[in-house]
Amino acid sequence: MTLDLWLLLASAVVIAAIASVRVAHRTGLPSLLIYLGLGLLVGEVGLGIQFENARLAQEIGLAALAVILAEGGLTTNWQHVRRAVPSAIVLATVGVAVSIGALAVAVRWLLGMDWRTALLIGAVLASTDAAAVFSVLRRLPLPQRLSGILEAESGFNDAPTVIVVTMLSQVNTPMPGVGHVLLDAVFELGVGCAVGLAVGPLGGYALRRVALPSSGLYPIAVLALAFIAYSGAALLHGSGFLAVYLATLVLGNTRLPHRAATRGFAEGAAWLAQIGLFVMLGILASPVELPMTVIPGLIAGLALLLFARPLSVVVSALIVRLAGADRLTWREQAFLSWAGLRGAVPIVLATIPWAAGLPGAKGVFNEVFIIVIVFTMVQGPTLPYLARVLRVNAPDEARDLGVEAAPLEELNADLLQVTIPPGSGLHGVEVFELRLPADAAVTMVVREGRSFVPEGSTRLRAGDQLLVVTTAAYRQTVERRLRAVSRRGKLAGWYGERGE
């Protein structure tokens, strides 16, 4: 096949994948299932494309997961997840360990596997998938704390599972002890944390101080910083996944120029990474071999869904409660148990022992592939119904206010672009009631495709886009005031809301 033919095929697959997003949105299924299906269609039983290079699939998969995690960090609102971080960290560490052990015991007892293979399956399936979780959360209104736990957990728990899977995949070496695994995990997580918390603030400081000649360069610079964090941590034998997530979490919550454009670029890059990753994994799978692993896969999946995941949530909730953090109700625990979606991460992790040549690793890959397909179809569409039954949904939850900024260098001022979301307290507020500083003003309102210069008595509406000019010295004050009014209305100050 020539390069032109490859480009034509790749473009057709991407267009088909983009078109399928609408179908996935209507059905409630995560789009990863359709992407995997496209991969199977162009693979060995469809168009006949042969791909059996597990090592290359592993490298491409890890790079794609880094892009997906970067988008997750950039689009995560720290104010939403801050209260949820203790619970998420416990779920991503203690919860992962409990899930690995519980699932390993279950599959060894139910399927008669050796301990290494059983632990490997437990480790591969212990991590929730950021792409699957984010795609569901964007459609499902949940309280900030519950959605924050799911977001932060899916961002944090990739790092420890990669460490455990890599250690268990070493061929011709004795199975590592618990102490050895813990020491290595603490070291790698510590290095990844240090690198991420160094690259994020330094990168944000540099981007705020440098006026680049084109707004399109800012998103590229942010993505490059994400890979600096990932590769830098990996070269120092640390966790690249933790580094990239923390670095982009800091960058996404920093007052970056053209922040909204940067997030949009990251979201597009993550979609492309998801499409390429899932299609590649679909091509890598062998449909002829999959039927033989359906029964073991279903048994392992049920053990994960009904035993290992709920046990990990219950133990983590107990530890969080004993530590004095926010208590998780039984309804929230039940929802978290069901909402632990698996996606690309377990399938990519399953390529690590296969690439290392571990005996029986191809069977593990096939079982994980079956588990992801079947249980994503079961869990994804039922989450909205379960949220209503458990009464943990929040249909009236207002989305937070997003502010886009561009520097006006010659005037030492900033131009803020504010979109008023549905449910915002800004709806119905008159411009003069915003009580902005004297050095700031709402200069234009865009409403239903038409723009006009507002007066003090102009009443704002949900869906309006505001252009606000402010001096650099008062930008933070203006943003806080707008966020405060968006959250609690024009009397936000009386309620103690400061827009932090």
Buried (B, 14 or more C-beta within 10 A) or exposed (E): EEEEEEEEBBEEBBEBBEEBBEEBEEBBBBBBBBBBBBBBBBBBEBEEEEBEEBEBBBEBBBBBBBBBBBBBBBBBBBBBBBBBBBBBBBBBBBBBBBBBBBBBBBBBEBBEBEEBBBBBBBBBBBBBBBBBBBBBBEEBBBBBBBBBBBBBBBBBBBBBBBBBBBBBBEEEEEBBEEEEBEEBBEBBBEBBBBBBBBBBBBBBEEBEEEEBEEEEEBBBBBBEBBBBBBBBBBEBEBBBBBBBBBBBBBBBBBBBBBBBBBBBBBBEBBBBBBBBBBBBBBBBBBBEEBEEBEEBBBBBBBBBBEBBBBBBBBBBBBBBEEEEBBEBEEBBBBBBBBBBBBBBBBBBBBBBBBBBEBEBBBBBBBBBBBBBBBBBBEBBBEBBEBBEEBEBBBEEEBBBBBBBBBBBEEEEBBBBBBBBBEBBBBBEBBBBBBEBBEBBBBEBBBBEEEEEEBEEEBEBBBBBBBBBBBBBEBBEBBBBBBBBBBBBBBEBBEEEBEBE
